[in-house]
Amino acid sequence: MIDLPVIPATQVQRKPDWLRVRLPVGKEYAQVRSLVDTHKLHTICESGNCPNMGECWGAGTATFMILGKICTRSCSFCAVATGRPLAVDMDEPNRVANSVKLMQVKHCVITSVDRDDLKDGGSIIWAETINAIRRESPETTLETLLPDFRGNWDNLARVLEVRPEVVSHNLETVRRLTREVRIQAKYDRSLDCLRHISAAGLRTKSGIMLGLGETEADVLEAMADLLDAGVHILTLGQYLQPTRNHHPVVDWIHPDQFNFYKQKGLEMGFRYVESGPLVRSSYHAEKHLFDF
């Protein structure tokens, strides 16, 4: 256990200094920025205002969201619009693959909204997107940040069959806060999802947001549960409230606490741990392609 003062967010009107981000710079970033603007390409890096966009683009990594911009779920932490999604765009896999090729992405991360309205949960578009990227950019490696497909493991298997290099599903928060933070999700269902991914012999990854009101004991319990589910790669980052209508930030987690979780995770047996205030799911994603 690490002895650090808890910093309630209600006592700090502005973000702590350790959450300040340097402006993106560098030749590689500028080239990607130009391509995105010229061809009107869509990345979650940009639309999500990710603090690590410059670093990731400079390393040749970018994240795309598929299956539309409207989610069928209404998690209290997420800024993605919720409601009735539009019809599936069957040409989306080709457009995403073209974007990856134009941007010369070395490592591509793909995520999606939840499509609980679809019988296949969106898994057909998922698989076709992966295959389209491989046709257009065979040297590009892939990470897929998947939904839980409401526990329909046949739909999950459809994506696993095309064998992305890394497969991720985020636990997002600790067991005690799941009902509050992930209203339509289930803690144990997420663990089952990760077990299926790991059982398929794939690099398995998950992430947790901190600062939602969890205790250190809660976090260590979740880490143990993830390790037991077969997770190899773990990310932990500070939750930031998208708007006033979303779940408030309860605590600002000190960088030393994040370092404690990283060391603890490695001691527990995770193969790779990214832990820090600005860490997001795809942060340093290109480094997670360790020998397997």
C-alpha positions as MATLAB code, in Angstrom:
seq = 'MIDLPVIPATQVQRKPDWLRVRLPVGKEYAQVRSLVDTHKLHTICESGNCPNMGECWGAGTATFMILGKICTRSCSFCAVATGRPLAVDMDEPNRVANSVKLMQVKHCVITSVDRDDLKDGGSIIWAETINAIRRESPETTLETLLPDFRGNWDNLARVLEVRPEVVSHNLETVRRLTREVRIQAKYDRSLDCLRHISAAGLRTKSGIMLGLGETEADVLEAMADLLDAGVHILTLGQYLQPTRNHHPVVDWIHPDQFNFYKQKGLEMGFRYVESGPLVRSSYHAEKHLFDF';
ca = [
       0.000    0.000    0.000;
       1.224    3.515   -0.784;
       0.656    6.324    1.694;
      -0.424    9.330   -0.365;
      -2.941   12.062    0.430;
      -6.253   11.739   -1.404;
      -6.955   14.834   -3.479;
     -10.736   15.264   -3.791;
     -11.557   16.911   -7.097;
     -14.110   19.135   -5.350;
     -11.251   20.804   -3.478;
      -9.285   21.575   -6.646;
     -10.953   23.950   -9.094;
      -8.498   23.228  -11.915;
      -6.673   20.124  -13.052;
      -3.413   19.358  -11.248;
      -0.174   20.369  -12.958;
       0.608   16.758  -13.883;
      -2.389   16.719  -16.248;
      -1.056   19.524  -18.424;
      -0.271   18.413  -21.976;
       2.421   19.680  -24.305;
       1.282   20.846  -27.729;
       1.876   18.216  -30.444;
       4.984   18.834  -32.539;
       7.299   16.982  -34.911;
       7.602   16.195  -38.609;
       5.673   12.923  -38.418;
       2.783   14.563  -36.554;
       2.654   17.417  -39.065;
       2.471   14.967  -41.979;
      -0.428   13.040  -40.432;
      -2.182   16.293  -39.484;
      -1.970   17.441  -43.094;
      -3.369   14.158  -44.436;
      -6.260   14.185  -41.949;
      -7.196   17.757  -42.853;
      -6.784   17.334  -46.631;
      -8.787   14.111  -46.924;
     -11.232   14.842  -44.064;
     -10.335   11.601  -42.315;
     -11.965   10.681  -38.998;
     -10.023    9.446  -35.991;
     -11.009    9.074  -32.346;
      -7.662   10.670  -31.524;
      -8.983   13.970  -32.875;
     -12.703   13.798  -32.114;
     -11.998   12.575  -28.587;
      -9.445   15.349  -28.040;
      -6.959   12.770  -26.777;
      -4.052   14.308  -24.830;
      -1.610   11.895  -26.464;
      -2.574   12.535  -30.087;
       0.717   14.178  -31.033;
       2.831   11.436  -29.474;
       0.816    8.606  -31.011;
       0.614   10.132  -34.488;
       4.337   10.756  -34.332;
       4.841    7.049  -33.592;
       2.609    6.022  -36.517;
      -0.371    4.941  -34.385;
      -3.963    6.110  -34.899;
      -7.379    5.045  -33.590;
     -10.566    4.806  -35.669;
     -14.155    4.317  -34.499;
     -16.499    2.213  -36.643;
     -20.234    1.404  -36.754;
     -21.340    5.017  -36.535;
     -21.235    7.722  -33.877;
     -24.371    6.830  -31.891;
     -24.127    4.216  -29.146;
     -26.979    2.078  -27.845;
     -25.615    2.389  -24.297;
     -25.436    5.380  -21.966;
     -22.373    4.949  -19.760;
     -22.007    7.878  -17.364;
     -18.332    8.437  -18.226;
     -18.561    8.490  -22.017;
     -19.077   11.485  -24.300;
     -20.259    9.442  -27.301;
     -23.871   10.224  -28.229;
     -26.457    7.664  -27.163;
     -29.720    6.824  -28.915;
     -30.964    4.935  -31.963;
     -28.043    4.397  -34.375;
     -28.281    4.867  -38.117;
     -28.221    1.932  -40.511;
     -24.904    0.134  -40.899;
     -22.696    1.574  -43.648;
     -21.497   -1.498  -45.548;
     -18.786    0.536  -47.309;
     -17.243    1.656  -44.024;
     -14.553   -1.072  -43.981;
     -13.208    0.154  -47.329;
     -13.214    3.804  -46.230;
     -11.383    3.028  -42.998;
      -8.849    0.918  -44.883;
      -8.292    3.778  -47.332;
      -7.734    6.197  -44.442;
      -5.182    3.875  -42.863;
      -3.355    3.623  -46.177;
      -3.378    7.395  -46.797;
      -2.109    8.118  -43.283;
       0.531    5.385  -43.616;
      -0.472    4.086  -40.195;
       1.986    1.536  -38.839;
      -0.206    0.335  -35.974;
      -3.974    0.812  -36.227;
      -6.341    0.718  -33.257;
     -10.020    0.208  -34.045;
     -12.881    0.735  -31.617;
     -16.639    1.053  -32.022;
     -19.839    2.139  -30.398;
     -21.986   -0.601  -28.874;
     -24.528   -1.861  -31.411;
     -26.942   -3.819  -29.220;
     -29.585   -3.131  -31.870;
     -27.921   -5.519  -34.325;
     -28.278   -9.284  -34.251;
     -24.569   -9.684  -34.993;
     -23.615   -6.834  -32.638;
     -21.655   -5.271  -35.483;
     -19.222   -8.186  -35.645;
     -19.548   -8.607  -39.420;
     -18.390   -5.019  -40.029;
     -15.655   -5.555  -37.450;
     -14.260   -8.576  -39.303;
     -14.611   -6.955  -42.728;
     -12.810   -3.811  -41.533;
      -9.851   -5.832  -40.292;
      -9.688   -7.778  -43.551;
      -9.963   -4.586  -45.640;
      -7.073   -2.942  -43.777;
      -4.937   -6.017  -44.285;
      -5.653   -5.968  -48.025;
      -4.754   -2.285  -48.378;
      -1.945   -2.101  -45.805;
      -0.560   -5.596  -45.207;
       2.321   -4.273  -43.075;
       0.000   -2.486  -40.646;
      -0.559   -4.246  -37.315;
      -3.947   -4.117  -35.633;
      -5.470   -3.727  -32.191;
      -9.219   -4.061  -31.745;
     -10.978   -2.510  -28.740;
     -14.142   -4.594  -28.698;
     -17.540   -4.317  -26.981;
     -18.851   -7.242  -24.950;
     -21.429   -8.215  -27.639;
     -23.919   -8.650  -24.773;
     -22.341  -12.005  -24.018;
     -23.016  -13.458  -27.478;
     -19.683  -15.232  -27.823;
     -20.430  -16.388  -31.374;
     -20.323  -12.730  -32.417;
     -17.086  -12.241  -30.514;
     -15.634  -15.332  -32.195;
     -16.321  -13.816  -35.632;
     -13.807  -11.059  -34.831;
     -11.325  -13.328  -33.091;
     -11.236  -15.610  -36.140;
      -9.493  -12.909  -38.203;
      -6.872  -12.712  -35.420;
      -5.931   -9.081  -34.788;
      -2.485   -8.759  -33.238;
      -3.956   -7.359  -29.983;
      -7.550   -7.701  -28.744;
      -8.810   -5.373  -26.037;
     -11.969   -5.023  -23.995;
     -12.012   -2.434  -21.221;
     -13.259   -3.239  -17.740;
     -13.397    0.560  -17.305;
     -13.966    0.593  -13.543;
     -13.971   -1.549  -10.403;
     -16.681   -4.015   -9.472;
     -18.256   -1.773   -6.811;
     -18.797    1.134   -9.239;
     -19.809   -0.784  -12.388;
     -23.576   -0.273  -12.044;
     -23.041    3.439  -11.490;
     -20.495    3.988  -14.259;
     -21.422    1.359  -16.891;
     -25.186    1.197  -16.608;
     -25.884   -1.489  -19.236;
     -22.648   -3.426  -18.769;
     -21.755   -6.175  -16.317;
     -18.444   -6.600  -14.528;
     -18.424  -10.390  -14.760;
     -19.558  -10.367  -18.389;
     -16.561   -8.215  -19.251;
     -14.294  -10.698  -17.472;
     -15.915  -13.539  -19.437;
     -15.312  -11.607  -22.659;
     -11.633  -11.297  -21.792;
     -11.420  -15.003  -20.922;
     -12.710  -15.893  -24.392;
     -10.148  -13.598  -26.014;
      -7.288  -15.068  -24.013;
      -8.492  -18.635  -24.610;
      -8.269  -17.945  -28.358;
      -4.521  -17.499  -27.933;
      -4.485  -13.754  -28.612;
      -2.696  -10.901  -26.829;
      -5.391   -9.762  -24.413;
      -5.658   -6.211  -23.096;
      -7.918   -4.233  -20.776;
      -8.078   -0.824  -19.132;
      -9.397    0.890  -16.012;
     -10.154    4.571  -15.371;
      -9.241    5.941  -11.948;
     -10.669    8.880  -10.037;
     -14.293    7.740  -10.079;
     -14.413    7.063   -6.348;
     -12.641    3.705   -6.185;
     -10.307    2.739   -3.355;
      -6.857    1.206   -3.667;
      -8.329   -2.111   -2.514;
     -10.972   -1.874   -5.276;
      -8.269   -1.346   -7.913;
      -6.091   -4.222   -6.696;
      -9.147   -6.510   -6.696;
      -9.934   -5.526  -10.300;
      -6.322   -6.079  -11.326;
      -6.371   -9.549   -9.792;
      -9.648  -10.330  -11.584;
      -8.185   -9.217  -14.915;
      -5.062  -11.304  -14.438;
      -7.219  -14.312  -13.571;
      -9.195  -13.720  -16.801;
      -5.996  -14.064  -18.834;
      -5.240  -10.392  -19.522;
      -1.646   -9.714  -20.595;
      -1.674   -5.921  -21.044;
      -3.188   -3.457  -18.565;
      -3.745    0.301  -18.887;
      -4.683    2.647  -16.046;
      -5.390    6.358  -16.506;
      -7.086    9.340  -14.876;
     -10.783    9.774  -15.652;
     -11.663   13.225  -17.002;
     -15.271   14.398  -17.010;
     -16.393   15.150  -20.613;
     -19.262   17.489  -19.622;
     -21.134   18.567  -16.509;
     -23.781   15.955  -17.305;
     -21.310   13.089  -16.940;
     -19.974   11.308  -13.876;
     -17.908   13.768  -11.820;
     -14.220   13.350  -11.142;
     -14.103   12.282   -7.491;
     -10.307   12.201   -7.017;
      -7.201   13.350   -8.851;
      -4.874   10.348   -8.664;
      -1.256   11.279   -7.949;
       1.415   10.073  -10.422;
       3.138    8.185   -7.591;
      -0.039    6.167   -7.073;
      -0.063    5.292  -10.766;
       3.576    4.192  -10.471;
       2.600    2.013   -7.518;
      -0.095    0.290   -9.592;
       2.360   -0.244  -12.449;
       4.926   -1.922  -10.218;
       2.230   -3.942   -8.479;
       0.807   -5.076  -11.813;
       4.183   -6.255  -13.080;
       4.803   -8.086   -9.804;
       1.400   -9.763  -10.133;
       2.290  -11.104  -13.567;
       0.947   -8.743  -16.243;
       3.238   -8.738  -19.279;
       2.892   -4.989  -19.844;
       1.396   -2.187  -17.741;
       0.784    1.401  -18.867;
      -0.153    3.458  -15.804;
      -0.238    7.251  -15.584;
      -2.602   10.237  -15.419;
      -2.651   10.738  -19.205;
      -2.714    7.066  -20.197;
      -5.608    6.075  -22.456;
      -6.566    2.694  -23.956;
      -4.431    3.108  -27.062;
      -1.504    4.887  -25.402;
       1.791    3.310  -26.552;
      -0.331    0.681  -28.317;
       2.487   -0.018  -30.769;
       4.644   -1.179  -27.835;
       2.216   -3.923  -26.883;
       3.281   -6.152  -29.763;
       5.703   -8.130  -27.576;
       6.792  -11.644  -28.473;
       3.898  -13.953  -27.732;
];
